[in-house]
Amino acid sequence: MKPNHPIQPIVEVVATSLDSCIAAAQGGAKRIELCAALSTAGITPNSALLRAVKQAVDLPVAVMIRPREGDFIYNAAEVALMEAEMEMCREAGADAFVLGVLDEKGEIDQKLLAHFMRRANGLPLVFHRAFDLTADLGASLETLIDHGCVRVLTSGGAATGNAGKHALFALAEQSAGRIEVMPGGGLREESFEEVLHPLIHQYHLSGRAEVRSPFQAALFDMNRMETQADIIARVVEKVESYFNRSHN
């Protein structure tokens, strides 16, 4: 028997600039993940950007909490910095926190995850693709559920969500609605249908394309990558059409 009110799918856009956040909203995204340095898997954005985004778009903003590039094993000083970043972002209007913490064995650092869950103080906590580095994704999923994470961003342990789609589907079936499994990692408009699944209701991409600067310099690359509203709109249409068909 089909539910009277099927779950509405969510397309989340990961963005690093105000322009990209505005484009995501114009394209029909339902949520933004805000970070800096996306080319290195993201670090914590500054609070001024977060405030500007919250003023410019009427969308929930999940904020990356990551104090540096590199691995996801953090010392005491870095933990203290992450705590300060969480408070900074909370005051600037964050709607959720996105982080990942591993131990030296490459497994989820449960003690530290529990600590950050307490520090979130009621805001939702999302575990990012550090999850994909763990040896047993199924066991790691149960750990996240036990600790109260609301969703996990994952490529199914592969380099991209498309490559890991079968693991993604298995995780979605395992989750049984206890946590949202959100595919991400190199998802592209042209192959987005490959990761659509009736048990997966949230999807994550950047939808970026190169924006060329009118000014070119020999010493620096003046071009940049920004989310494009038309790309997001086409992906949103694909996702919504898929779920409309699956409920008819």
N, C-alpha and C positions, 0 to 999 in steps of 0.2 A: 504493500500500500504506500503510495507516494504522499509525502508530507504536504499539508495545505499551504505551508509557507516555506518553500525550499530556501536553503541557505544561498544568499547572494554572493557571487564570486568577487574577489578583491584582486585588483592589479596594483601592486606596490612598486613604486619607482624609487630606485636608489639615485640620489642626486648630491652634487657637491657645490652647487651655486644657486643663487636666487633665481636666475633666468631658467635654470633647469627645473626648479620646483614649480615655477609658474607654468612652464610648458607641460609639466606632468599633470597639473590640475586642469589645464585647458584640454588636454587629451582624454580626460575622463578617469585618471587614476583615482583610487580611493584612499591611498595612504602613501606617505613619503618616508623613506629611510634617509636620513641626512648624515653625511660623513664628509671627511676631507680625504684627499690623497687616494682616490678610488683605484688608481693604477697599482697601489701596493696593498690592496684589499681593505682600505679604509682605516682612518683614525678619527679621533674625536674632533668634531667641528668646533669653531669658536662660537661663543654665546651670542655675539652680535649678529652673525648669520642666522642662527636659530630664531632670534627675535624678529628679524626681518622676514623670514619665511612665515612665521606664525601670523604676522600682520598682513602678508600678501596673499596667502592662500587659506582657504577654510577646509583644511584636511588634517587628520591626525599625523603627527610627525614622530617617528621612532628614531632615536638618536644613537649613533654608534658610540660606545665607550671603549676606546682602545688607545692607550697612551703613547704607543710607538709602533713602528713597523716591526716585522720579524715574527717570531713565534708567539705562542699564547701562554707561556709560562712566566709568571710575574713574581717579582720579589716584593718585600714588604714596602719599600719606597714606592714602587709602581702601584701597588694596591692602594696606598694612601692617595696617590695622584688620581687613580680611577674614582675613588670615593669623592674627591674634590670635584672631579669632572661631572659626576652624577649630580651633585648638588648645584653646580653651576648650570647644568642643562635643565634641571628641574625648575629652577628659578626663572629660566628663560622660556619655559613653556613646553618642555618635552612631554610627550604623551606616553612614551614607552622607552625602555633602554634596550640596546642590542649589544651583547658582548659574548665572549667565549673564553673559557679558562681551562687549561689543560695542565696535567702534572708531568713530571719528567719521564713517565712511562708512556706518554701520549694518550692518556685517558682523561676523561672529564675530572677536574679537580672538584670533588664534591664538597669538601669543606669550604673552599673559596666560593663556589657557586651558592651555597647556603648563606654565606656571609653577604654576598651581593644581593641575594633575594631579600634579606632583611634590610639592606641599605636602600633598596628600591622603594621601600616604605609604601607599598600599595600600588605603585605603577607596574604595568606588565613588564616582564622580563623575557626577552627573546634571545635564543642562543644562535650564534651565526655559524659560518661554515668551518669553524674550528672543529665542529662536529664531524666533518668529513675526514678528518685526520685520525679518528679513533678506529681501533681495530675491529670492533663489533658494533655496527651501527644499530642493530636491534637492541642490544643491551644498553647502549648509550641513550637510545630513545626512551627506554624505561627509566633511566636515571633522570632525564630531563622532566619526565612526567612526575616522578616522585618528588622532585624539588619545586614543582609548580610553574615551570616555564610555559608560556602560552603558545609559543610556536618555535619551530626550528627552521632556519634557512639552510638548505642542503642541496647538493648536486648529486646525492646518492653515492657519495664517496668517489666520484669520477671527476675528471677535469672540467666537465660541463654538465649541466642538468640534462641535456639531450643524451649524452653518453651514459649517464647514470639513471636513465628513466625507469628501468625495470626495478632497481633498488628503491627508487622513489615510490613507485607504486606499491611495493611490498611494505615500505614504511607507513604509507598512508593506510593500508589495510590493517597493519599492526596497531596503529594509533587508535583506531575505533572511536574517533571523535574526542579522545582525551587530550590531544595536543594538535595544533595545526602543523602539518608538514608542508612547507612552502618551497617549491622548486626555485632554484636560482643558479647562477654561475654560467655566464656566457649565453644566456637565452637570447635568441634572435627572432625578429618578426617572421622571417620566412620559414622557420622551422618550429614555430611555437606550438602548432597542433600536436607535435610529437609528445609533449609533456602534459597535455590535458588529460584529466582523469576525473571520473565522477566523485571520487572521495577526496580530491584535492581542490580546495576552494580558494586558495590564495597563491599568487604567482608574483615573481620578483624579477625585474629587469631594469636596465638603465635607459634603453631606447635612445642611445646617443648617436650623434653623427658629427663629423668635423665641421666646425665653423671657421672659415678662413678670415683672417684679419686683413684689412686693406693695407696694413703696414707690415712689411716684411723686413727682417733684420738678419744679417749674416751670423750674428753671435747667438741668437735665441730663436726658438720656434714660436712664432706669434699666434699660431693657430691653436684652437682648443676644441675639446669635445663637450657637447651640450645635449641634453635630452631634447628630443623633437616632438612637438605636440601631435603631429600627424602619425608618427610611428606609434606612439602610445595609443592614439585613437583606433588605429587598425588592430593593435593587439587586444585592446578592450573589446572591440567588436567580435574578434575571434573567440575570446573567452566567453562573452555573454551569449553568443550564438550557440556555442557548444552546450552550455548549461540550459539554455532554452530548449534545445532539441532533446536533451537527456531527461527533461521533466515533462515532455509532451508525448 
